[in-house]
Amino acid sequence: MVYCSCWGKGTSWRWEHNDAQQSSQIFRILLPITEKEAKVLIPKMGIKDDFMLQLALQLEAEMLAPSLFGPSYGETISALLSLHVQRHYAGITTANNLTSTTFNSAKKKALQDYIMANLHTELSLDEISQVVSMSKFHFARVFKNTLGIAPHQYIFLARMQLLETLLTESDAPLNLLAEKVGFSYSNNLVRAFRKFKGMTPMQYRKSMTIRTKVPNLKKK
């Protein structure tokens, strides 16, 4: 079950499920209310929405077993859920029409510079969206339209590319490198890098070291 409401709206629910073979989950999607936006949810019951269900299941899986993408992944799913609800199940009036679907070059560069400068932190969607003064509910969609991938994917790739550089340019232990690219535990970093490169960080460092020692052979 997906339960949608707006911030500041107090409600109470009682959920009864008699089927012991089926587990029940209630997901609450918070729709923002600002001075520029007013949203009116349209009451609907008995809706079958496969797209919403898939997003809700992904969110549940992320809550039960957090992925390697960090908090931005769960926030991206929540933002997509919110946008889907707004589009299909809510009437929206805005003071300023949000027509922009991509970031201009200045905002794009500001975002990229901010992310690169803060890869050692968690980089939440709330935090990044403030760089361009946008609510995270619209930010995720515009970010993907501009850069071609979701925020959590972009951050993951940036972390892994930075790690590649650090592995080849320093001999620092993995636990220190993990901190520099925003991972709390080196074990999670090993899993993430293997997913990215198909080998462990130490295997990659060794392969790059061997490659630099092999002389260039030129035909005479």
TIRO-2110 file (N, C-alpha, C; in Angstrom, 1 decimal):
// TIRO-2110
0.8, -1.2, 0.0, N, 1, A
0.0, 0.0, 0.0, CA, 1, A
0.9, 1.2, 0.0, C, 1, A
0.5, 2.2, -0.8, N, 2, A
1.2, 3.5, -0.8, CA, 2, A
0.3, 4.6, -0.3, C, 2, A
0.8, 5.3, 0.7, N, 3, A
0.0, 6.3, 1.4, CA, 3, A
0.7, 7.6, 1.1, C, 3, A
0.0, 8.6, 0.5, N, 4, A
0.5, 9.9, 0.1, CA, 4, A
-0.1, 11.0, 1.0, C, 4, A
0.7, 11.9, 1.4, N, 5, A
0.2, 13.1, 2.1, CA, 5, A
1.2, 14.2, 2.0, C, 5, A
0.8, 15.4, 2.5, N, 6, A
1.6, 16.5, 2.4, CA, 6, A
2.2, 16.8, 3.8, C, 6, A
3.4, 17.4, 3.8, N, 7, A
4.0, 17.8, 5.0, CA, 7, A
3.1, 18.7, 5.9, C, 7, A
3.0, 18.4, 7.1, N, 8, A
2.2, 19.3, 8.0, CA, 8, A
0.8, 18.8, 8.1, C, 8, A
0.4, 17.7, 7.4, N, 9, A
-0.9, 17.2, 7.5, CA, 9, A
-1.0, 16.0, 8.5, C, 9, A
-1.6, 16.2, 9.6, N, 10, A
-1.7, 15.1, 10.5, CA, 10, A
-2.8, 14.1, 10.2, C, 10, A
-2.4, 12.8, 10.2, N, 11, A
-3.4, 11.8, 9.9, CA, 11, A
-3.1, 10.5, 10.7, C, 11, A
-4.1, 9.7, 10.8, N, 12, A
-3.9, 8.4, 11.5, CA, 12, A
-4.4, 7.3, 10.7, C, 12, A
-3.8, 6.1, 10.7, N, 13, A
-4.2, 5.0, 9.9, CA, 13, A
-4.3, 3.7, 10.7, C, 13, A
-5.2, 2.9, 10.4, N, 14, A
-5.3, 1.5, 10.9, CA, 14, A
-5.4, 0.6, 9.7, C, 14, A
-4.3, -0.3, 9.6, N, 15, A
-4.3, -1.2, 8.5, CA, 15, A
-4.5, -2.6, 8.9, C, 15, A
-5.5, -3.3, 8.4, N, 16, A
-5.8, -4.7, 8.8, CA, 16, A
-5.6, -5.6, 7.5, C, 16, A
-4.8, -6.6, 7.7, N, 17, A
-4.5, -7.5, 6.6, CA, 17, A
-4.7, -9.0, 7.1, C, 17, A
-5.7, -9.7, 6.6, N, 18, A
-6.1, -11.0, 7.1, CA, 18, A
-5.3, -12.1, 6.4, C, 18, A
-4.6, -11.8, 5.3, N, 19, A
-3.9, -12.8, 4.6, CA, 19, A
-2.5, -13.0, 5.2, C, 19, A
-2.4, -14.2, 5.9, N, 20, A
-1.1, -14.4, 6.6, CA, 20, A
0.0, -14.7, 5.6, C, 20, A
-0.3, -15.1, 4.4, N, 21, A
0.7, -15.5, 3.4, CA, 21, A
1.3, -14.3, 2.8, C, 21, A
0.8, -13.1, 3.0, N, 22, A
1.2, -11.9, 2.3, CA, 22, A
1.6, -10.9, 3.3, C, 22, A
2.8, -10.3, 3.1, N, 23, A
3.2, -9.2, 4.0, CA, 23, A
2.7, -7.9, 3.5, C, 23, A
2.5, -6.9, 4.4, N, 24, A
2.0, -5.6, 4.1, CA, 24, A
3.0, -4.5, 4.4, C, 24, A
3.1, -3.6, 3.5, N, 25, A
4.0, -2.4, 3.8, CA, 25, A
3.2, -1.2, 3.5, C, 25, A
3.4, -0.2, 4.3, N, 26, A
2.8, 1.1, 4.0, CA, 26, A
4.0, 2.1, 3.7, C, 26, A
4.0, 2.7, 2.6, N, 27, A
5.0, 3.7, 2.2, CA, 27, A
4.3, 5.1, 2.2, C, 27, A
4.9, 6.0, 2.9, N, 28, A
4.4, 7.4, 2.9, CA, 28, A
5.3, 8.3, 2.1, C, 28, A
4.7, 8.9, 1.1, N, 29, A
5.4, 9.8, 0.2, CA, 29, A
5.0, 11.2, 0.6, C, 29, A
5.9, 12.0, 1.0, N, 30, A
5.6, 13.4, 1.4, CA, 30, A
5.8, 14.3, 0.2, C, 30, A
4.7, 15.0, -0.1, N, 31, A
4.7, 16.0, -1.1, CA, 31, A
5.0, 17.4, -0.5, C, 31, A
5.9, 18.1, -1.1, N, 32, A
6.3, 19.4, -0.5, CA, 32, A
5.3, 20.5, -0.7, C, 32, A
5.2, 21.4, 0.3, N, 33, A
4.3, 22.6, 0.1, CA, 33, A
5.2, 23.8, 0.3, C, 33, A
5.3, 24.6, -0.7, N, 34, A
6.2, 25.8, -0.6, CA, 34, A
5.3, 27.0, -0.9, C, 34, A
5.9, 28.2, -0.8, N, 35, A
5.2, 29.4, -1.2, CA, 35, A
4.9, 29.5, -2.7, C, 35, A
5.7, 28.7, -3.5, N, 36, A
5.5, 28.8, -4.9, CA, 36, A
4.6, 27.6, -5.4, C, 36, A
4.4, 26.6, -4.6, N, 37, A
3.6, 25.4, -5.0, CA, 37, A
2.6, 25.0, -4.0, C, 37, A
1.4, 24.7, -4.5, N, 38, A
0.3, 24.2, -3.7, CA, 38, A
-0.2, 22.9, -4.4, C, 38, A
-0.2, 21.8, -3.7, N, 39, A
-0.6, 20.5, -4.3, CA, 39, A
-1.9, 20.0, -3.6, C, 39, A
-2.8, 19.5, -4.4, N, 40, A
-4.1, 19.0, -3.9, CA, 40, A
-4.1, 17.5, -4.4, C, 40, A
-4.1, 16.6, -3.4, N, 41, A
-4.2, 15.2, -3.8, CA, 41, A
-5.6, 14.8, -4.1, C, 41, A
-5.8, 14.1, -5.1, N, 42, A
-7.1, 13.6, -5.5, CA, 42, A
-7.4, 12.3, -4.9, C, 42, A
-8.4, 12.1, -4.0, N, 43, A
-8.7, 10.8, -3.4, CA, 43, A
-9.0, 9.8, -4.4, C, 43, A
-8.3, 8.6, -4.3, N, 44, A
-8.5, 7.5, -5.2, CA, 44, A
-8.3, 6.2, -4.5, C, 44, A
-9.1, 5.2, -4.7, N, 45, A
-8.9, 4.0, -4.0, CA, 45, A
-8.9, 2.8, -5.0, C, 45, A
-8.3, 1.7, -4.7, N, 46, A
-8.3, 0.5, -5.5, CA, 46, A
-7.5, 0.7, -6.8, C, 46, A
-6.5, 1.5, -6.8, N, 47, A
-5.7, 1.8, -8.0, CA, 47, A
-4.6, 0.7, -8.1, C, 47, A
-4.4, 0.2, -9.3, N, 48, A
-3.3, -0.7, -9.6, CA, 48, A
-2.3, 0.0, -10.5, C, 48, A
-1.2, 0.3, -9.9, N, 49, A
-0.1, 1.1, -10.6, CA, 49, A
1.2, 0.3, -10.5, C, 49, A
1.5, -0.4, -11.6, N, 50, A
2.7, -1.2, -11.6, CA, 50, A
4.0, -0.4, -11.4, C, 50, A
4.0, 0.7, -12.0, N, 51, A
5.3, 1.5, -11.9, CA, 51, A
5.5, 2.0, -10.5, C, 51, A
4.4, 2.4, -9.8, N, 52, A
4.6, 2.8, -8.4, CA, 52, A
4.9, 1.6, -7.5, C, 52, A
4.4, 0.5, -7.9, N, 53, A
4.7, -0.7, -7.1, CA, 53, A
6.2, -1.1, -7.2, C, 53, A
6.7, -1.0, -8.4, N, 54, A
8.1, -1.4, -8.6, CA, 54, A
9.0, -0.4, -7.9, C, 54, A
8.7, 0.9, -7.9, N, 55, A
9.5, 1.9, -7.2, CA, 55, A
9.4, 1.6, -5.6, C, 55, A
8.2, 1.3, -5.2, N, 56, A
8.0, 1.0, -3.8, CA, 56, A
8.8, -0.2, -3.3, C, 56, A
8.8, -1.2, -4.2, N, 57, A
9.6, -2.4, -3.8, CA, 57, A
11.1, -2.2, -3.8, C, 57, A
11.5, -1.3, -4.7, N, 58, A
12.9, -0.9, -4.7, CA, 58, A
13.3, -0.2, -3.5, C, 58, A
12.4, 0.7, -3.0, N, 59, A
12.6, 1.5, -1.8, CA, 59, A
12.6, 0.6, -0.6, C, 59, A
11.7, -0.4, -0.6, N, 60, A
11.7, -1.4, 0.5, CA, 60, A
13.0, -2.1, 0.6, C, 60, A
13.5, -2.6, -0.6, N, 61, A
14.7, -3.4, -0.6, CA, 61, A
15.9, -2.5, -0.2, C, 61, A
15.9, -1.3, -0.5, N, 62, A
17.0, -0.4, -0.1, CA, 62, A
16.9, -0.1, 1.4, C, 62, A
15.8, -0.1, 2.0, N, 63, A
15.6, 0.1, 3.4, CA, 63, A
16.1, -1.1, 4.2, C, 63, A
15.8, -2.3, 3.6, N, 64, A
16.2, -3.5, 4.3, CA, 64, A
17.7, -3.8, 4.1, C, 64, A
18.2, -3.5, 2.9, N, 65, A
19.6, -3.8, 2.7, CA, 65, A
20.2, -2.7, 1.8, C, 65, A
20.7, -1.7, 2.4, N, 66, A
21.3, -0.5, 1.7, CA, 66, A
22.3, -0.9, 0.6, C, 66, A
22.2, -0.3, -0.5, N, 67, A
23.1, -0.6, -1.6, CA, 67, A
24.4, 0.1, -1.5, C, 67, A
25.2, 0.0, -2.5, N, 68, A
26.5, 0.6, -2.5, CA, 68, A
26.4, 2.1, -3.0, C, 68, A
25.3, 2.5, -3.5, N, 69, A
25.2, 3.8, -4.0, CA, 69, A
25.0, 4.9, -2.9, C, 69, A
24.8, 4.5, -1.7, N, 70, A
24.7, 5.5, -0.6, CA, 70, A
23.3, 6.0, -0.5, C, 70, A
23.1, 7.0, 0.4, N, 71, A
21.7, 7.5, 0.7, CA, 71, A
21.0, 8.2, -0.5, C, 71, A
21.8, 8.7, -1.5, N, 72, A
21.2, 9.3, -2.6, CA, 72, A
20.4, 8.4, -3.5, C, 72, A
20.6, 7.1, -3.4, N, 73, A
19.8, 6.1, -4.2, CA, 73, A
18.4, 6.1, -3.7, C, 73, A
18.3, 5.9, -2.3, N, 74, A
16.9, 5.8, -1.7, CA, 74, A
16.2, 7.1, -1.9, C, 74, A
16.9, 8.3, -1.8, N, 75, A
16.3, 9.6, -2.0, CA, 75, A
15.8, 9.8, -3.4, C, 75, A
16.6, 9.2, -4.4, N, 76, A
16.2, 9.3, -5.8, CA, 76, A
14.9, 8.6, -6.0, C, 76, A
14.8, 7.4, -5.5, N, 77, A
13.6, 6.6, -5.6, CA, 77, A
12.4, 7.3, -5.0, C, 77, A
12.6, 7.9, -3.8, N, 78, A
11.5, 8.6, -3.1, CA, 78, A
11.1, 9.8, -4.0, C, 78, A
12.1, 10.5, -4.6, N, 79, A
11.7, 11.7, -5.4, CA, 79, A
10.9, 11.3, -6.7, C, 79, A
11.3, 10.1, -7.3, N, 80, A
10.6, 9.6, -8.4, CA, 80, A
9.2, 9.2, -8.1, C, 80, A
9.0, 8.6, -6.9, N, 81, A
7.7, 8.3, -6.4, CA, 81, A
6.8, 9.5, -6.3, C, 81, A
7.4, 10.5, -5.7, N, 82, A
6.7, 11.8, -5.4, CA, 82, A
6.3, 12.4, -6.8, C, 82, A
7.2, 12.5, -7.7, N, 83, A
6.9, 13.0, -9.0, CA, 83, A
5.8, 12.3, -9.7, C, 83, A
5.8, 10.9, -9.6, N, 84, A
4.8, 10.1, -10.3, CA, 84, A
3.4, 10.3, -9.7, C, 84, A
3.4, 10.5, -8.3, N, 85, A
2.1, 10.8, -7.7, CA, 85, A
1.6, 12.1, -8.1, C, 85, A
2.5, 13.1, -8.1, N, 86, A
2.1, 14.5, -8.5, CA, 86, A
1.5, 14.5, -9.9, C, 86, A
2.1, 13.7, -10.8, N, 87, A
1.7, 13.8, -12.2, CA, 87, A
0.4, 13.1, -12.4, C, 87, A
0.2, 12.0, -11.7, N, 88, A
-1.0, 11.1, -12.0, CA, 88, A
-2.1, 11.2, -11.0, C, 88, A
-1.8, 11.6, -9.7, N, 89, A
-2.8, 11.6, -8.7, CA, 89, A
-3.0, 12.9, -7.9, C, 89, A
-2.5, 14.0, -8.4, N, 90, A
-2.6, 15.2, -7.7, CA, 90, A
-2.9, 16.4, -8.7, C, 90, A
-3.6, 17.4, -8.2, N, 91, A
-3.8, 18.6, -8.9, CA, 91, A
-2.8, 19.6, -8.4, C, 91, A
-2.0, 20.2, -9.3, N, 92, A
-0.9, 21.1, -8.8, CA, 92, A
-1.1, 22.5, -9.4, C, 92, A
-1.0, 23.5, -8.6, N, 93, A
-1.0, 24.9, -9.0, CA, 93, A
0.4, 25.5, -8.6, C, 93, A
1.0, 26.2, -9.5, N, 94, A
2.3, 26.8, -9.1, CA, 94, A
2.3, 28.3, -9.4, C, 94, A
2.9, 29.0, -8.6, N, 95, A
3.0, 30.5, -8.8, CA, 95, A
4.0, 30.8, -9.9, C, 95, A
5.1, 30.0, -10.0, N, 96, A
6.0, 30.1, -11.1, CA, 96, A
6.1, 28.8, -11.8, C, 96, A
5.7, 28.9, -13.1, N, 97, A
5.7, 27.6, -13.9, CA, 97, A
7.0, 27.0, -14.0, C, 97, A
7.2, 25.8, -13.6, N, 98, A
8.5, 25.1, -13.6, CA, 98, A
8.6, 24.4, -15.0, C, 98, A
9.1, 25.2, -16.0, N, 99, A
9.2, 24.7, -17.4, CA, 99, A
10.6, 24.1, -17.7, C, 99, A
11.6, 24.5, -16.9, N, 100, A
12.9, 24.0, -17.2, CA, 100, A
13.1, 22.5, -17.1, C, 100, A
13.6, 21.9, -18.1, N, 101, A
13.7, 20.4, -18.1, CA, 101, A
15.2, 20.0, -18.0, C, 101, A
16.1, 21.0, -18.2, N, 102, A
17.6, 20.7, -18.1, CA, 102, A
18.2, 21.9, -17.4, C, 102, A
19.4, 21.7, -16.9, N, 103, A
20.2, 22.7, -16.2, CA, 103, A
21.0, 23.5, -17.3, C, 103, A
21.1, 24.8, -17.2, N, 104, A
22.0, 25.5, -18.1, CA, 104, A
23.5, 25.1, -17.8, C, 104, A
24.4, 25.6, -18.6, N, 105, A
25.8, 25.2, -18.4, CA, 105, A
26.4, 25.7, -17.1, C, 105, A
26.0, 26.8, -16.6, N, 106, A
26.5, 27.3, -15.4, CA, 106, A
26.1, 26.5, -14.2, C, 106, A
24.8, 26.1, -14.2, N, 107, A
24.3, 25.2, -13.1, CA, 107, A
24.9, 23.8, -13.2, C, 107, A
25.0, 23.3, -14.4, N, 108, A
25.6, 22.0, -14.6, CA, 108, A
27.0, 22.0, -14.0, C, 108, A
27.8, 23.0, -14.3, N, 109, A
29.2, 23.0, -13.9, CA, 109, A
29.2, 23.2, -12.3, C, 109, A
28.3, 24.0, -11.8, N, 110, A
28.3, 24.2, -10.3, CA, 110, A
28.0, 22.9, -9.6, C, 110, A
27.1, 22.1, -10.2, N, 111, A
26.7, 20.8, -9.6, CA, 111, A
27.9, 19.8, -9.7, C, 111, A
28.6, 19.8, -10.9, N, 112, A
29.7, 18.9, -11.0, CA, 112, A
30.8, 19.2, -10.1, C, 112, A
31.1, 20.5, -10.0, N, 113, A
32.2, 21.0, -9.1, CA, 113, A
31.9, 20.7, -7.7, C, 113, A
30.6, 20.9, -7.3, N, 114, A
30.2, 20.6, -5.9, CA, 114, A
30.4, 19.1, -5.5, C, 114, A
29.9, 18.3, -6.4, N, 115, A
30.0, 16.8, -6.2, CA, 115, A
31.4, 16.4, -6.1, C, 115, A
32.3, 16.9, -7.0, N, 116, A
33.7, 16.5, -7.0, CA, 116, A
34.4, 16.9, -5.8, C, 116, A
34.0, 18.1, -5.3, N, 117, A
34.7, 18.6, -4.1, CA, 117, A
34.2, 18.0, -2.8, C, 117, A
33.1, 17.2, -2.9, N, 118, A
32.5, 16.6, -1.6, CA, 118, A
32.3, 15.1, -1.7, C, 118, A
33.1, 14.5, -2.5, N, 119, A
33.0, 13.0, -2.7, CA, 119, A
33.3, 12.3, -1.4, C, 119, A
34.0, 12.9, -0.5, N, 120, A
34.3, 12.3, 0.8, CA, 120, A
33.2, 12.3, 1.8, C, 120, A
32.1, 13.0, 1.4, N, 121, A
30.9, 13.0, 2.3, CA, 121, A
29.8, 12.2, 1.7, C, 121, A
28.6, 12.1, 2.4, N, 122, A
27.5, 11.3, 2.0, CA, 122, A
26.8, 11.8, 0.7, C, 122, A
26.8, 13.1, 0.5, N, 123, A
26.2, 13.8, -0.6, CA, 123, A
24.7, 13.3, -0.8, C, 123, A
23.9, 13.8, 0.1, N, 124, A
22.4, 13.5, 0.0, CA, 124, A
21.8, 14.3, -1.1, C, 124, A
20.6, 13.9, -1.6, N, 125, A
19.9, 14.6, -2.6, CA, 125, A
19.4, 16.0, -2.1, C, 125, A
19.0, 16.0, -0.9, N, 126, A
18.6, 17.3, -0.3, CA, 126, A
19.8, 18.3, -0.4, C, 126, A
21.0, 17.9, -0.1, N, 127, A
22.1, 18.8, -0.1, CA, 127, A
22.5, 19.2, -1.5, C, 127, A
22.5, 18.3, -2.4, N, 128, A
23.0, 18.7, -3.8, CA, 128, A
21.9, 19.5, -4.5, C, 128, A
20.7, 19.3, -4.2, N, 129, A
19.6, 20.1, -4.9, CA, 129, A
19.7, 21.5, -4.5, C, 129, A
20.2, 21.8, -3.3, N, 130, A
20.3, 23.2, -2.8, CA, 130, A
21.3, 24.0, -3.6, C, 130, A
22.3, 23.3, -4.3, N, 131, A
23.3, 24.0, -5.1, CA, 131, A
22.6, 24.8, -6.2, C, 131, A
21.5, 24.3, -6.7, N, 132, A
20.8, 24.9, -7.8, CA, 132, A
19.4, 25.5, -7.4, C, 132, A
19.3, 25.6, -6.0, N, 133, A
18.0, 26.1, -5.4, CA, 133, A
16.8, 25.4, -6.0, C, 133, A
16.7, 24.1, -5.9, N, 134, A
15.6, 23.4, -6.5, CA, 134, A
15.2, 22.3, -5.5, C, 134, A
13.9, 22.0, -5.4, N, 135, A
13.4, 20.9, -4.5, CA, 135, A
13.9, 19.6, -5.1, C, 135, A
14.2, 18.7, -4.2, N, 136, A
14.8, 17.4, -4.6, CA, 136, A
13.8, 16.6, -5.5, C, 136, A
12.5, 16.9, -5.3, N, 137, A
11.5, 16.2, -6.1, CA, 137, A
11.6, 16.5, -7.6, C, 137, A
12.0, 17.7, -7.9, N, 138, A
12.2, 18.0, -9.3, CA, 138, A
13.6, 17.8, -9.8, C, 138, A
14.5, 18.0, -8.8, N, 139, A
16.0, 17.9, -9.1, CA, 139, A
16.4, 16.6, -9.8, C, 139, A
15.9, 15.5, -9.2, N, 140, A
16.4, 14.2, -9.8, CA, 140, A
16.0, 14.0, -11.3, C, 140, A
14.8, 14.5, -11.6, N, 141, A
14.4, 14.4, -13.0, CA, 141, A
15.2, 15.3, -13.9, C, 141, A
15.4, 16.6, -13.5, N, 142, A
16.2, 17.5, -14.3, CA, 142, A
17.6, 17.1, -14.4, C, 142, A
18.2, 16.6, -13.3, N, 143, A
19.6, 16.1, -13.3, CA, 143, A
19.8, 15.0, -14.4, C, 143, A
18.9, 14.0, -14.4, N, 144, A
19.0, 12.9, -15.4, CA, 144, A
18.8, 13.5, -16.8, C, 144, A
17.9, 14.4, -17.0, N, 145, A
17.7, 15.0, -18.3, CA, 145, A
19.0, 15.7, -18.8, C, 145, A
19.7, 16.3, -17.9, N, 146, A
20.9, 17.0, -18.2, CA, 146, A
22.1, 16.2, -18.4, C, 146, A
22.3, 15.2, -17.5, N, 147, A
23.6, 14.5, -17.5, CA, 147, A
23.4, 13.0, -18.0, C, 147, A
22.2, 12.6, -18.2, N, 148, A
22.0, 11.3, -18.8, CA, 148, A
21.8, 10.2, -17.8, C, 148, A
22.2, 10.4, -16.6, N, 149, A
22.1, 9.3, -15.6, CA, 149, A
21.5, 10.0, -14.3, C, 149, A
21.0, 9.1, -13.4, N, 150, A
20.4, 9.6, -12.1, CA, 150, A
21.5, 10.1, -11.2, C, 150, A
21.2, 10.9, -10.2, N, 151, A
22.2, 11.5, -9.3, CA, 151, A
23.0, 10.4, -8.6, C, 151, A
22.4, 9.4, -8.1, N, 152, A
23.1, 8.3, -7.4, CA, 152, A
24.1, 7.6, -8.3, C, 152, A
23.8, 7.4, -9.5, N, 153, A
24.7, 6.8, -10.5, CA, 153, A
25.9, 7.7, -10.8, C, 153, A
25.6, 9.0, -11.0, N, 154, A
26.7, 9.9, -11.3, CA, 154, A
27.7, 10.0, -10.1, C, 154, A
27.1, 10.0, -8.9, N, 155, A
28.0, 10.1, -7.7, CA, 155, A
28.8, 8.8, -7.6, C, 155, A
28.2, 7.7, -7.8, N, 156, A
28.9, 6.4, -7.7, CA, 156, A
30.1, 6.4, -8.7, C, 156, A
29.8, 6.8, -10.0, N, 157, A
30.9, 6.8, -11.0, CA, 157, A
32.0, 7.7, -10.6, C, 157, A
31.6, 8.9, -10.1, N, 158, A
32.6, 9.9, -9.7, CA, 158, A
33.5, 9.3, -8.6, C, 158, A
32.9, 8.7, -7.6, N, 159, A
33.7, 8.1, -6.5, CA, 159, A
34.7, 7.0, -7.1, C, 159, A
34.2, 6.2, -8.0, N, 160, A
35.0, 5.1, -8.5, CA, 160, A
36.2, 5.7, -9.4, C, 160, A
35.9, 6.7, -10.2, N, 161, A
36.9, 7.3, -11.0, CA, 161, A
38.0, 8.0, -10.2, C, 161, A
37.5, 8.6, -9.1, N, 162, A
38.5, 9.2, -8.2, CA, 162, A
39.4, 8.1, -7.5, C, 162, A
38.8, 7.0, -7.2, N, 163, A
39.5, 5.9, -6.5, CA, 163, A
40.5, 5.4, -7.5, C, 163, A
40.2, 5.2, -8.8, N, 164, A
41.1, 4.8, -9.8, CA, 164, A
42.4, 5.7, -9.8, C, 164, A
42.2, 7.0, -9.8, N, 165, A
43.3, 7.9, -9.7, CA, 165, A
44.1, 7.8, -8.5, C, 165, A
43.5, 7.7, -7.3, N, 166, A
44.2, 7.5, -6.1, CA, 166, A
45.0, 6.2, -6.0, C, 166, A
44.5, 5.2, -6.5, N, 167, A
45.1, 3.9, -6.5, CA, 167, A
46.4, 3.9, -7.3, C, 167, A
46.4, 4.7, -8.4, N, 168, A
47.6, 4.7, -9.3, CA, 168, A
48.6, 5.8, -8.9, C, 168, A
48.1, 6.8, -8.2, N, 169, A
49.0, 7.9, -7.8, CA, 169, A
49.5, 7.9, -6.4, C, 169, A
49.0, 7.0, -5.6, N, 170, A
49.5, 6.9, -4.2, CA, 170, A
49.5, 5.4, -3.8, C, 170, A
50.3, 5.2, -2.7, N, 171, A
50.3, 3.9, -2.1, CA, 171, A
49.6, 3.8, -0.8, C, 171, A
48.7, 4.8, -0.5, N, 172, A
48.0, 4.8, 0.7, CA, 172, A
47.1, 3.6, 0.9, C, 172, A
47.0, 3.1, 2.2, N, 173, A
46.2, 1.9, 2.4, CA, 173, A
44.7, 2.2, 2.1, C, 173, A
44.0, 1.1, 1.8, N, 174, A
42.6, 1.1, 1.3, CA, 174, A
41.7, 1.8, 2.3, C, 174, A
41.9, 1.7, 3.6, N, 175, A
41.0, 2.3, 4.6, CA, 175, A
41.0, 3.8, 4.5, C, 175, A
42.2, 4.4, 4.2, N, 176, A
42.3, 5.8, 4.0, CA, 176, A
41.7, 6.3, 2.7, C, 176, A
41.9, 5.5, 1.7, N, 177, A
41.3, 5.8, 0.4, CA, 177, A
39.7, 5.8, 0.4, C, 177, A
39.2, 4.8, 1.2, N, 178, A
37.8, 4.7, 1.4, CA, 178, A
37.2, 6.0, 1.9, C, 178, A
37.9, 6.6, 2.9, N, 179, A
37.4, 7.8, 3.5, CA, 179, A
37.4, 9.0, 2.4, C, 179, A
38.4, 9.0, 1.6, N, 180, A
38.5, 10.0, 0.6, CA, 180, A
37.4, 10.0, -0.5, C, 180, A
36.8, 8.8, -0.7, N, 181, A
35.8, 8.7, -1.7, CA, 181, A
34.4, 8.4, -1.1, C, 181, A
34.3, 8.6, 0.2, N, 182, A
32.9, 8.6, 0.8, CA, 182, A
32.4, 7.3, 1.3, C, 182, A
33.3, 6.3, 1.5, N, 183, A
32.9, 5.0, 2.0, CA, 183, A
33.4, 4.8, 3.5, C, 183, A
32.5, 4.4, 4.3, N, 184, A
32.8, 4.2, 5.7, CA, 184, A
33.6, 3.0, 6.0, C, 184, A
33.4, 1.9, 5.2, N, 185, A
34.1, 0.7, 5.4, CA, 185, A
34.8, 0.2, 4.1, C, 185, A
36.1, -0.2, 4.2, N, 186, A
36.8, -0.6, 3.0, CA, 186, A
36.2, -1.9, 2.4, C, 186, A
35.5, -2.7, 3.2, N, 187, A
34.8, -3.9, 2.6, CA, 187, A
33.8, -3.5, 1.5, C, 187, A
33.0, -2.4, 1.9, N, 188, A
32.0, -1.9, 0.9, CA, 188, A
32.7, -1.3, -0.3, C, 188, A
33.8, -0.7, -0.1, N, 189, A
34.6, -0.1, -1.2, CA, 189, A
35.0, -1.2, -2.2, C, 189, A
35.5, -2.3, -1.6, N, 190, A
36.0, -3.4, -2.4, CA, 190, A
34.8, -3.9, -3.3, C, 190, A
33.7, -4.1, -2.7, N, 191, A
32.5, -4.6, -3.5, CA, 191, A
32.1, -3.6, -4.5, C, 191, A
32.1, -2.3, -4.2, N, 192, A
31.7, -1.3, -5.2, CA, 192, A
32.7, -1.2, -6.3, C, 192, A
34.0, -1.3, -6.0, N, 193, A
35.0, -1.2, -7.1, CA, 193, A
35.0, -2.4, -8.0, C, 193, A
34.7, -3.6, -7.4, N, 194, A
34.6, -4.8, -8.2, CA, 194, A
33.4, -4.7, -9.2, C, 194, A
32.3, -4.1, -8.7, N, 195, A
31.2, -3.9, -9.5, CA, 195, A
31.5, -3.0, -10.7, C, 195, A
32.3, -2.0, -10.4, N, 196, A
32.7, -1.0, -11.4, CA, 196, A
33.7, -1.4, -12.4, C, 196, A
34.7, -2.1, -11.9, N, 197, A
35.9, -2.5, -12.7, CA, 197, A
36.1, -3.9, -13.0, C, 197, A
35.4, -4.8, -12.2, N, 198, A
35.5, -6.2, -12.4, CA, 198, A
36.7, -6.8, -11.7, C, 198, A
37.3, -6.1, -10.8, N, 199, A
38.5, -6.5, -10.0, CA, 199, A
38.5, -5.7, -8.7, C, 199, A
39.3, -6.2, -7.7, N, 200, A
39.4, -5.5, -6.5, CA, 200, A
40.3, -4.3, -6.6, C, 200, A
40.3, -3.3, -5.7, N, 201, A
41.2, -2.2, -5.8, CA, 201, A
42.6, -2.6, -5.8, C, 201, A
43.0, -3.6, -5.0, N, 202, A
44.4, -4.0, -4.9, CA, 202, A
44.8, -4.7, -6.2, C, 202, A
43.9, -5.5, -6.8, N, 203, A
44.3, -6.1, -8.1, CA, 203, A
44.5, -5.0, -9.1, C, 203, A
43.6, -4.0, -9.1, N, 204, A
43.8, -2.9, -10.1, CA, 204, A
45.1, -2.1, -9.9, C, 204, A
45.4, -1.9, -8.6, N, 205, A
46.7, -1.1, -8.3, CA, 205, A
47.9, -2.0, -8.8, C, 205, A
47.8, -3.3, -8.6, N, 206, A
48.9, -4.1, -9.0, CA, 206, A
49.1, -4.2, -10.5, C, 206, A
47.9, -4.3, -11.2, N, 207, A
48.0, -4.3, -12.6, CA, 207, A
48.5, -3.0, -13.2, C, 207, A
48.2, -1.9, -12.6, N, 208, A
48.7, -0.6, -13.1, CA, 208, A
50.2, -0.5, -12.8, C, 208, A
50.6, -1.0, -11.7, N, 209, A
52.0, -0.9, -11.3, CA, 209, A
52.9, -1.8, -12.3, C, 209, A
52.4, -3.0, -12.6, N, 210, A
53.1, -3.8, -13.6, CA, 210, A
53.1, -3.2, -15.0, C, 210, A
52.0, -2.5, -15.4, N, 211, A
52.0, -1.9, -16.7, CA, 211, A
53.0, -0.8, -16.8, C, 211, A
53.2, 0.0, -15.7, N, 212, A
54.2, 1.1, -15.8, CA, 212, A
55.6, 0.6, -15.9, C, 212, A
55.8, -0.6, -15.4, N, 213, A
57.2, -1.2, -15.3, CA, 213, A
57.6, -1.8, -16.7, C, 213, A
56.6, -2.2, -17.5, N, 214, A
56.9, -2.8, -18.8, CA, 214, A
57.4, -1.8, -19.7, C, 214, A
58.6, -2.0, -20.3, N, 215, A
59.2, -1.0, -21.2, CA, 215, A
58.4, -1.0, -22.5, C, 215, A
58.4, 0.2, -23.2, N, 216, A
57.8, 0.3, -24.5, CA, 216, A
58.7, -0.3, -25.5, C, 216, A
58.2, -1.3, -26.3, N, 217, A
59.0, -2.0, -27.3, CA, 217, A
58.8, -1.4, -28.6, C, 217, A
59.8, -0.9, -29.2, N, 218, A
59.7, -0.2, -30.5, CA, 218, A
60.5, -1.0, -31.6, C, 218, A
59.8, -1.1, -32.7, N, 219, A
60.5, -1.9, -33.8, CA, 219, A
61.6, -1.1, -34.4, C, 219, A
62.7, -1.8, -34.6, N, 220, A
63.9, -1.1, -35.2, CA, 220, A
63.8, -1.1, -36.7, C, 220, A
END
